[in-house]
């Protein structure tokens, strides 16, 4: 270990160092004054540490210093006075420091060269400083997540070069200054979650560069001014100005600003959000600032990476009609007008905007739903609920093949028939609640229920046709119930006719259920357990095995729900997964895992897939009963180089590869897992690996791909092309396997919060994996740690395989048969000595 004194001396010797990045190392104590001796330093990243408040005076002598980041050090108190003397600095990042004052006393408002000032996530209060308007070089002003009060100073409209203004999540009130219309270079305007009142100023329409506008959750009123439809029509001058500079004007702290400004709950933004690492985030940010798109949008029926923005006005008190000029806003991919008081017809021109998200819920729109919405071929999220739409339901919406979320509930005057085929037929009843005049396919239950928050006096009389349809529906419901009752009785009373794997419990298990759970499916007298082996077990056995799902039996949690450990009456140890998610996606995940692991004609069981003993599905309760894997999850061991030797790592890679070969090449049709990762690889008591968690698995068509309507996979493991095509392929699994193989070869994690993700690091250290030479010269130092040094050559070969699997172009990646053959060849080297190699000096 290098001593602190030695460390400081070494820093002082780096005279020509341009960037010093110590971000995120949990350093404590004083900031080394010796940093001030690095005369050529241009950027200093000291964020996300626990340095003391004292800032060395020597840093003031760094005349070339442009970028200074001291965020996330929790300094507390007032901003240190010394920051007001960094006159050379252009980018000052001080967010997340628990500051309470000092904006004026520190003198930072007099730094006229500042281009970016980030004071967000602190505890500033009082009025916004008017003096900021005198910082003529300011391009990015971020004061969000504080406790500022009062009006927004109209003088902020005098900052000619301002490109981003974020004042969201404060306690501001009053109106939006009309002077903001002077901000011709403004790209982002974030004023959400305040208490702003008044109308949206028409002058904002002069902001021809404004692509990203978020005014949600305020108290704004009045109409949408027609002039607002002019925002963002010509951002080219701003982008051209940014293209002149090669410097990435970015945030050093995981691009915090970019993460805040991406609406993570909505596609396609959500997919970009989860893929961000500190390195590629800067790349995304640079592309946005220079006018290049970061995800595909539909333009003229074709996908292109054109720059795309959003308008979020939800949660206000806006009213009036939406102007038809809204069709000019060709740069938008998201329009959110929900939870306002808009009324009148929704203009048909809205079908001219290349939207991915359209939400106009909880308004008072009337008339027919524009058929032109069916022309938005990239639309994935459409919410028309809680309005007064009437007339025929537009069947053109069935053309929206990428639609994953749709809601037209509580529009009681809509009539028509929902097609029994196509995209709309894949939706659930929750999409059509409270629409009594809509005729749905027989496999969709359109129970209307009561509209929440609506009084009986607000209910409207339906037409005679509606009454007839309701009567007809009730009659059919009684007939169906009668038929289903007869079927249930036949099944229950005729065990001889029941398939051998279908067991029943004749009595309910009331003793295991609270009296407040009267609607629980466990109260049913006919709860069934589907078992896949020849040893019977009942639902009561599952309850007894898990101690009625006791907390002390929990062995794992995740987005799917909770896993419990238990023992069946025959002595078998089991892991019981209890799915807690509900809705369409949860049903699909449960069904997928059930089908894959139960074989579904694919030759179950496979030695490298976790064994499924049975499942139970009743109502919203979903259980999967697996064999218990004593070795635990690979995720808990992959970084342990002592316990997981190189030989075991090769074996695990081979086991996982065999599982994927089975899914990709031996199943017909093939199966794509879509979530290959360390936590989904379990080890038995002998260390044999088995793949689990098939909740995202999908059967692929003859073309070898499955078009997804949801983000599937885990950050760090998802193939890059998935964010562009949304098609899950076997080559996507190959990519994920490659990341897993990298983790095995290096002992590092796919994403560890560092500057680079594992794939980026491996490509930089080893190259593209096509070199013909091998040897210690190209073995990363990380492989020489305890437990891996003996097999470093094999680990290097494994890493090269992993790099080929993670090639950017899917067609260049090998298939899993080829991968398995290579791994077996590497494994055949075991037993040979590599001691004649001499490791390089460190």
PAMI-282478 format. One record per residue (C-alpha): residue in one letter; x, y, z. Coordinates in pm, whole numbers, padded with zeros to 5 digits, always signed. Each point is the difference from the previous one (the first is absolute). Layout:
AXYZ;...
//
This chain:
X+00000+00000+00000;X+00131+00345-00092;X+00026+00233+00298;X-00200+00321+00006;X+00321+00202-00011;X+00125-00200-00297;X-00335+00038-00169;X+00016+00378+00036;X+00355+00013-00132;X-00093-00207-00304;X-00292+00234-00073;X+00232+00299+00018;X+00223-00158-00266;X-00284-00019-00254;X+00065+00347-00140;X-00156-00070-00340;X-00311-00177+00131;X-00309+00151-00159;X-00278-00184+00187;X+00009-00136+00357;X-00301-00215+00081;X-00033-00114+00362;X-00378-00013-00014;X-00182-00264+00206;X+00284-00142+00210;X-00136+00076+00349;X+00313+00201+00080;X-00001+00184+00332;X+00214+00265+00162;X+00156+00304-00164;X+00016+00052-00372;X+00373-00039-00088;X+00149+00344-00045;X+00258-00155-00234;X-00267-00013-00271;X+00069+00371-00038;X+00343-00085-00144;X-00149-00165-00310;X+00036+00313-00206;X-00167-00138-00315;X-00313-00131+00173;X-00319+00087-00188;X-00261-00216+00177;X-00012-00112+00363;X-00261-00255+00109;X-00017-00040+00379;X-00370-00076+00032;X-00171-00283+00188;X+00256-00016+00279;X+00008+00115+00361;X+00265+00269-00014;X+00016+00261+00273;X-00137+00350-00062;X+00341+00164-00029;X+00089+00071-00364;X+00380+00044-00055;X+00105+00348-00105;X+00250-00162-00235;X-00284-00097-00237;X-00050+00367-00081;X+00334-00012-00181;X-00131-00246-00261;X-00035+00260-00273;X-00118-00252-00261;X-00271-00150+00220;X-00333+00009-00185;X-00199-00275+00175;X-00028-00034+00379;X-00226-00264+00152;X-00034-00024+00377;X-00353-00137+00007;X-00127-00263+00246;X+00243+00076+00278;X-00267+00110+00248;X+00195+00306+00109;X-00303+00157+00170;X-00025+00359+00117;X+00067+00285-00240;X+00182-00020-00331;X+00371+00045+00067;X+00121+00352-00071;X+00292-00125-00206;X-00228-00103-00290;X-00060+00368-00073;X+00368+00031-00089;X+00011-00273-00265;X-00031+00258-00275;X+00154-00236-00257;X-00262-00275+00048;X-00278-00034-00259;X-00180-00305+00137;X-00072-00002+00374;X-00181-00309+00132;X-00103+00020+00367;X-00324-00194+00019;X-00091-00238+00286;X+00208+00169+00270;X-00275+00093+00248;X+00084+00370-00035;X-00239+00236+00176;X+00136+00341-00103;X+00299+00181-00136;X-00117+00064-00352;X+00063+00370+00052;X+00278-00002+00260;X+00217-00248-00191;X+00023+00230-00299;X-00087-00267-00259;X-00261+00235-00149;X+00287+00222-00110;X+00170-00273-00205;X-00069+00146-00341;X+00170-00284-00191;X-00227-00272+00139;X-00171-00197-00276;X-00158-00270+00216;X-00113+00045+00361;X-00158-00296+00179;X-00120+00065+00356;X-00282-00255-00004;X-00085-00243+00281;X+00095+00236+00279;X-00206+00186+00261;X+00005+00354-00132;X-00300+00211+00091;X-00124+00355-00045;X-00032+00185-00331;X+00180-00095-00318;X+00304+00229-00042;X-00059+00270-00260;X+00376+00036-00033;X+00012-00320-00202;X-00133+00200-00295;X+00336+00182-00015;X+00196-00321-00066;X+00001+00057-00373;X+00193-00319-00089;X-00250-00229+00171;X-00133-00283-00217;X-00123-00248+00263;X-00166+00113+00322;X-00119-00281+00226;X-00160+00099+00332;X-00255-00282+00031;X-00080-00198+00314;X+00046+00285+00245;X-00239+00210+00209;X-00002+00324-00196;X-00318+00207+00032;X-00151+00309-00163;X-00021+00100-00362;X+00234-00094-00281;X+00202+00314-00076;X-00093+00128-00348;X+00363+00108-00036;X+00088-00366-00069;X-00137+00066-00347;X+00304+00220-00063;X+00245-00291-00025;X+00049-00021-00377;X+00201-00324-00007;X-00207-00198+00253;X-00068-00353-00128;X-00140-00168+00311;X-00195+00143+00294;X-00108-00243+00271;X-00193+00148+00292;X-00220-00304+00065;X-00086-00138+00344;X+00011+00326+00192;X-00271+00211+00161;X-00029+00267-00265;X-00324+00183-00068;X-00124+00276-00227;X-00003-00012-00378;X+00251-00113-00260;X+00183+00316-00113;X-00088+00100-00361;X+00364+00110-00029;X+00092-00368-00041;X-00105+00052-00360;X+00335+00176-00049;X+00194-00324+00063;X+00059-00093-00362;X+00259-00269+00084;X-00209-00171+00269;X-00023-00379-00048;X-00129-00106+00343;X-00251+00181+00221;X-00079-00193+00319;X-00245+00169+00238;X-00190-00307+00124;X-00124-00059+00354;X-00031+00355+00122;X-00310+00214+00067;X+00010+00218-00310;X-00326+00167-00103;X-00137+00203-00288;X+00005-00084-00369;X+00278-00140-00212;X+00150+00313-00156;X-00041+00012-00380;X+00351+00141-00016;X+00139-00350+00064;X-00082-00067-00365;X+00300+00216-00088;X+00228-00268+00147;X+00059-00175-00332;X+00269-00225+00156;X-00218-00119+00288;X-00035-00377-00047;X-00050-00116+00359;X-00271+00180+00197;X-00121-00124+00340;X-00258+00211+00187;X-00187-00286+00170;X-00143+00006+00352;X-00052+00374+00041;X-00320+00210+00011;X+00014+00144-00348;X-00334+00096-00157;X-00142+00128-00327;X+00039-00136-00351;X+00299-00133-00184;X+00112+00306-00198;X+00019-00063-00372;X+00348+00150+00003;X+00123-00285+00220;X-00020-00232-00300;X+00300+00187-00145;X+00245-00117+00266;X+00281-00215-00127;X-00070+00070-00366;X+00358+00110-00067;X+00261-00116+00251;X+00262-00024-00275;X+00186+00324+00090;X+00047-00120+00359;X+00115-00343-00110;X+00242+00147-00253;X+00151+00217+00271;X+00051-00308+00219;X+00148-00197-00290;X+00284+00250-00022;X+00135-00129+00331;X+00145-00349+00052;X-00038+00033+00376;X-00279-00210+00151;X-00189+00246+00219;X-00113-00266+00243;X-00053-00084+00361;X+00268-00211+00163;X-00240-00161+00247;X-00162-00272-00211;X-00145+00275-00215;X-00241+00090+00276;X-00164+00273-00203;X-00065-00232-00294;X-00156-00258+00231;X-00227+00265+00151;X-00112+00128-00337;X-00079-00339-00152;X-00359-00107+00082;X+00102-00347+00116;X-00357-00131+00029;X-00070+00027-00370;X+00147-00177-00303;X+00222+00053-00187;X+00160+00225+00261;X-00025-00279+00257;X+00223-00230-00201;X+00269+00265-00045;X-00023+00078+00371;X+00083-00351+00120;X+00299-00033-00234;X+00182+00306+00132;X+00350-00040+00140;X+00224+00291+00081;X+00186-00044-00327;X-00279-00060-00252;X-00214+00257+00178;X+00251+00264-00102;X-00020-00128-00355;X-00381+00026+00005;X+00023+00350+00146;X+00246+00111-00264;X-00228-00133-00274;X-00300+00187+00139;X+00187+00328+00030;X+00116-00029-00360;X-00345-00089-00135;X+00031-00374-00055;X-00270-00244+00110;X+00061-00271+00259;X-00295-00228-00086;X-00195-00068-00321;X-00322+00186-00082;X-00242-00047-00286;X+00015+00263-00272;X-00196-00063-00316;X-00042-00365+00091;X+00377-00048+00039;X+00210-00024+00314;X+00268+00260+00042;X+00220+00127+00281;X-00126+00354-00033;X+00010+00221+00309;X-00327-00022+00189;X-00147+00188+00297;X-00304+00011+00225;X-00265+00230+00149;X-00128-00086+00348;X-00289+00214+00127;X-00178-00255+00221;X-00130+00070+00348;X-00102+00364-00054;X-00331+00185-00038;X+00026+00069-00371;X-00321+00011-00204;X-00139+00089-00342;X+00051-00179-00328;X+00330-00133-00126;X+00093+00212-00303;X+00014-00188-00333;X+00337+00167-00063;X+00143-00263+00235;X+00060-00209-00311;X+00301+00223-00073;X+00190-00145+00297;X+00178-00261-00211;X+00291-00024+00241;X-00202-00151+00286;X-00002-00366+00103;X-00194+00055+00323;X-00306+00218+00074;X-00148-00017+00349;X-00310+00214+00060;X-00160-00217+00269;X-00180+00118+00314;X-00116+00337-00127;X-00333+00143-00115;X+00040-00001-00378;X-00327-00039-00191;X-00135-00010-00353;X+00118-00222-00281;X+00350-00138-00011;X+00139+00143-00326;X+00068-00255-00272;X+00330+00175-00068;X+00140-00179+00305;X+00045-00298-00230;X+00271+00192-00185;X+00240+00001+00297;X+00241-00300+00016;X-00105-00079+00357;X+00111-00295+00209;X-00200+00109+00306;X-00337+00178-00005;X-00181+00053+00330;X-00313+00218+00016;X-00170-00182+00288;X-00225+00166+00260;X-00120+00289-00213;X-00335+00085-00161;X+00068-00076-00364;X-00311-00085-00202;X-00093-00101-00353;X+00157-00291-00183;X+00349-00130+00057;X+00199+00112-00307;X+00061-00291-00234;X+00329+00168-00093;X+00151-00124+00328;X+00015-00338-00172;X+00269+00143-00227;X+00245+00041+00289;X+00182-00325-00072;X+00261+00049+00273;X-00259+00068+00271;X+00058-00219+00306;X-00196+00172+00275;X-00349+00141-00065;X-00223+00114+00286;X-00342+00147-00088;X-00175-00096+00325;X-00241+00210+00207;X-00132+00224-00276;X-00332+00042-00182;X+00087-00145-00339;X-00294-00130-00199;X-00078-00151-00337;X+00155-00303-00165;X+00321-00140+00139;X+00267+00045-00272;X+00113-00344-00116;X+00305+00172-00148;X+00153-00029+00347;X+00042-00369-00074;X+00281+00106-00234;X+00212+00108+00298;X+00208-00315+00008;X+00247+00136+00257;X-00266+00101+00250;X+00083-00142+00343;X-00213+00221+00225;X-00351+00109-00100;X-00286+00139+00204;X-00336+00126-00125;X-00187-00070+00324;X-00291+00211+00123;X-00106+00152-00327;X-00360-00127+00031;X-00124+00129-00337;X+00250-00184-00219;X-00166-00265-00217;X+00124-00266-00236;X+00176-00333-00007;X+00355-00076+00108;X+00156-00233-00259;X+00060-00357+00111;X+00337-00002-00173;X+00287+00245-00018;X+00170+00214+00262;X-00316+00105+00186;X-00095-00361+00061;X+00317-00049+00207;X-00114+00255+00260;X-00168-00075+00332;X-00335+00108+00137;X+00164+00282+00195;X+00036+00184-00329;X-00376+00017-00055;X-00161+00043+00343;X-00309+00221+00019;X-00076-00020-00372;X-00337-00182-00005;X-00069+00063-00369;X+00321-00162-00118;X-00026-00357-00118;X+00311-00194+00095;X+00123-00341-00115;X-00128-00286+00211;X+00342-00061+00151;X+00013+00355+00146;X-00212+00059+00308;X-00138+00355-00021;X-00148+00027+00348;X-00044+00372+00034;X-00004+00056+00371;X-00053+00346+00144;X+00210+00293-00105;X+00207+00107+00301;X-00073+00347+00123;X-00326+00039-00194;X-00329+00065+00179;X-00318-00178-00094;X-00160+00326-00104;X+00269+00031-00268;X-00094-00331-00164;X-00157+00035-00340;X-00286-00182-00167;X+00102-00232-00278;X-00185-00066-00322;X-00248-00281-00058;X+00272-00185-00186;X+00219+00024+00307;X-00274-00140+00221;X-00053-00290-00237;X+00374-00073-00008;X+00024+00008+00379;X-00299-00237+00028;X+00151-00227-00260;X+00336+00003+00178;X-00160-00089+00333;X-00192-00286-00159;X+00314-00134-00159;X+00185+00036+00329;X-00258-00218+00180;X+00023-00261-00275;X+00379-00002+00011;X+00001-00024+00380;X-00238-00292-00018;X+00214-00181-00253;X+00318+00067+00199;X-00164-00122+00320;X-00098-00323-00174;X+00355-00045-00128;X+00149+00061+00344;X-00237-00249+00157;X+00091-00264-00259;X+00370+00058+00058;X-00027-00008+00378;X-00231-00299+00018;X+00170-00207-00269;X+00360-00054+00107;X+00026-00297-00230;X-00043+00231-00298;X+00251+00249+00130;X+00354-00007-00145;X+00250-00161+00232;X+00184+00324+00065;X-00308+00195+00114;X-00063-00031+00373;X-00274+00154+00206;X-00059+00091+00358;X-00344-00077+00119;X+00001+00243+00285;X+00101+00361+00033;X+00291+00098+00216;X-00182+00261+00206;X+00228-00049+00295;X+00285+00151-00201;X-00185+00314-00102;X-00087+00312+00195;X-00368+00076+00039;X+00060+00325-00184;X+00100-00190-00312;X-00345-00113-00101;X+00078+00049-00367;X+00322-00197+00008;X+00015-00284-00250;X+00133-00224+00275;X-00354-00013+00143;X-00110-00193-00306;X-00095-00362+00060;X+00149-00104-00333;X+00346+00159-00011;X+00202-00210-00243;X+00370-00071-00008;X+00150-00104-00334;X+00294-00234+00064;X+00244-00125-00257;X+00157-00296+00175;X-00155-00320+00130;X+00009+00092+00367;X-00318+00164+00117;X-00007+00314+00207;X-00289+00228+00079;X-00056+00366+00053;X-00015-00063+00372;X+00346-00155-00026;X+00128+00323-00155;X-00147+00206+00281;X+00145-00232+00264;X+00339-00008-00173;X+00031+00379+00001;X-00155+00056+00342;X-00291+00175-00170;X+00257+00212-00187;X+00174+00108+00317;X+00255+00278-00020;X+00266-00220+00157;X-00024-00236-00298;X+00083+00271-00255;X+00317-00070-00198;X-00037+00258-00274;X-00194+00298-00128;X-00027+00163-00339;X-00227+00183-00243;X-00193-00325-00049;X-00084-00045+00369;X+00144-00209+00282;X+00168-00342+00021;X-00051-00222+00306;X+00191-00310+00107;X-00192-00302+00118;X-00010-00378+00036;X-00275-00219-00150;X-00139-00299+00192;X+00221-00238-00200;X+00311+00187+00120;X+00075+00193-00317;X+00134+00349+00056;X-00178+00248-00224;X+00010+00367-00088;X-00347+00149-00041;X-00025+00314-00209;X-00305+00208+00089;X-00067+00255-00270;X-00122+00329+00141;X-00033+00203-00318;X-00338+00028-00164;X-00124+00106-00340;X+00060-00110-00357;X+00379-00008+00016;X-00006-00209+00318;X-00235-00251-00161;X+00227-00027-00304;X+00309-00050+00217;X-00166-00273+00206;X-00132-00177-00308;X+00338+00019-00173;X+00188-00148+00293;X-00265-00267+00049;X+00012-00105-00366;X+00378-00004-00038;X+00077-00184+00322;X-00283-00249-00040;X+00135-00101-00337;X-00290+00094-00229;X+00116-00270-00235;X+00365+00105+00018;X+00138-00307+00170;X-00018+00099+00367;X+00189-00037+00224;X+00343+00123-00108;X+00297-00044+00236;X+00100+00366-00029;X-00345+00149+00057;X-00130+00023+00353;X-00258-00274+00070;X-00358+00114+00042;X-00199-00237+00219;X-00332+00172-00054;X-00199+00318+00003;X-00319+00144+00139;X-00207+00267-00170;X-00325+00118+00149;X-00129+00353-00043;X+00278+00250+00057;X+00209-00243+00206;X+00280-00167-00192;X+00246-00257+00139;X+00288-00187-00158;X+00159-00290+00189;X+00363-00070-00092;X+00269-00227+00122;X+00213+00173+00263;X+00351+00084-00119;X+00238-00029+00294;X+00287+00178-00173;X-00190+00325-00019;X+00021+00266-00268;X+00301+00062-00222;X-00046+00370+00069;X+00117-00056+00359;X+00315-00185-00107;X+00116+00150-00329;X+00223+00259+00172;X+00149-00254+00241;X+00318-00112-00179;X+00102-00229+00284;X-00315-00210+00027;X-00079+00001-00372;X+00319-00128-00161;X+00076+00027-00370;X-00094-00363-00054;X-00342+00049+00158;X-00052+00316-00201;X+00060-00184-00327;X-00241-00274+00110;X-00269+00255+00081;X+00044+00171-00336;X-00038-00339-00172;X-00312-00084+00203;X-00169+00328-00090;X+00104-00038-00364;X-00157-00347-00010;X-00325+00139+00136;X-00008+00266-00271;X+00091-00251-00271;X-00301-00201+00112;X-00230+00303-00011;X+00131+00141-00328;X+00080-00311-00203;X-00180-00300+00146;X-00340+00152+00077;X-00239+00039-00291;X-00087+00280-00033;X+00302+00155+00174;X-00029+00181+00333;X+00168+00330+00083;X+00070+00037+00373;X+00039+00384-00012;X+00145+00030+00352;X+00323-00198+00017;X+00200+00134+00296;X+00190-00114+00307;X-00298+00014+00236;X-00194-00232-00232;X+00264-00272+00020;X-00033-00229+00303;X+00244-00262+00124;X-00083-00337+00151;X+00196-00157+00286;X+00258-00132-00246;X+00050+00337-00167;X-00187-00091-00318;X-00165+00307-00151;X-00360+00021-00110;X-00183+00287-00166;X-00317+00129+00161;X-00253+00284-00013;X-00174-00037-00335;X-00254+00272+00071;X+00120+00202-00298;X+00059-00296-00231;X-00184-00001-00331;X-00043-00249-00283;X+00135+00155-00319;X-00152-00026-00343;X+00155-00155-00309;X+00186+00325-00065;X+00189-00045+00325;X-00132+00303+00185;X-00274+00108+00236;X-00131+00357-00012;X-00021+00122+00357;X-00246+00250+00139;X+00190+00050+00323;X+00356+00054+00111;X+00140-00343+00078;X+00334-00079+00154;X+00237+00146+00254;X+00227+00301-00024;X+00348-00102-00107;X-00114-00322-00168;X-00237+00132-00268;X+00121-00008-00360;X+00034+00352-00149;X-00218-00071-00304;X-00300-00078+00223;X-00047+00368+00077;X-00029+00071-00373;X-00205-00291-00135;X-00181-00129+00311;X+00045-00347-00147;X+00116-00275+00232;X+00223-00249-00184;X+00226-00289+00088;X+00294+00230-00076;X-00124+00221+00284;X+00038-00297+00235;X+00349-00058-00142;X+00088+00359+00092;X-00132-00046+00355;X+00195-00326+00031;X+00310+00189-00112;X-00042+00249+00285;X-00046-00287+00244;X+00316-00166-00137;X+00187+00327+00053;X-00110+00001+00363;X+00123-00356+00041;X+00333+00076-00168;X+00077+00318+00193;X-00187-00019+00328;X-00145+00343-00081;X-00368+00089-00021;X-00182+00103-00318;X-00069+00347+00140;X+00186+00107+00312;X-00050+00377-00005;X+00336+00062-00156;X+00090+00213-00296;X-00050-00292-00239;X-00232-00295-00004;X+00169-00341-00017;X-00044-00038-00377;X+00164+00336-00068;X+00286-00082+00235;X+00063-00342-00154;X+00006+00137-00354;X+00248+00267+00100;X+00230-00238+00188;X-00009-00306-00225;X-00122+00136-00334;X-00266-00146-00222;X+00086-00363+00077;X+00130-00083-00347;X+00371+00011+00072;X+00175-00319-00085;X+00257+00020+00276;X-00046-00096+00360;X+00216+00021+00305;X+00066+00191+00318;X+00063+00322-00191;X-00372+00044-00068;X-00136-00140+00327;X-00169+00276+00205;X+00146+00048+00347;X-00348-00069+00145;X+00042-00366-00098;X+00312-00045+00210;X-00179+00029+00334;X-00026-00273+00259;X-00159-00314-00138;X+00030+00090-00368;X+00374+00033-00057;X+00049-00370-00071;X-00260+00001-00276;X+00066+00349-00131;X+00062-00127-00352;X-00337-00179-00005;X-00172+00305+00147;X+00153+00211-00272;X-00136-00239-00261;X-00340+00018+00167;X+00019+00378-00009;X+00078-00007-00372;X-00306-00221-00057;X-00205+00246+00202;X+00119+00292-00213;X-00102-00180-00318;X-00341-00066+00153;X-00045+00369+00078;X+00082+00128-00347;X-00194+00314-00089;X-00144-00157-00318;X-00226-00298+00082;X+00092-00185-00319;X+00366-00006+00103;X-00074-00180+00327;X+00035-00379+00004;X-00298-00221+00076;X-00011-00195+00323;X+00102-00327-00164;X+00322+00166-00114;X+00050+00156+00342;X-00045-00335+00174;X+00248-00173-00230;X+00263+00266+00075;X-00058-00021+00375;X+00035-00378-00003;X+00331+00041-00183;X+00120+00248+00264;X-00109-00238+00273;X+00203-00282-00154;X+00316+00191+00099;X-00062-00060+00368;X+00268-00204+00167;X+00274+00155-00213;X+00250+00222+00176;X+00047+00361-00095;X+00275+00069+00247;X+00253+00051-00276;X-00168+00333-00061;X+00134+00292+00199;X-00258+00256+00104;X+00085+00358-00092;X+00122+00227+00272;X-00269+00214+00151;
//
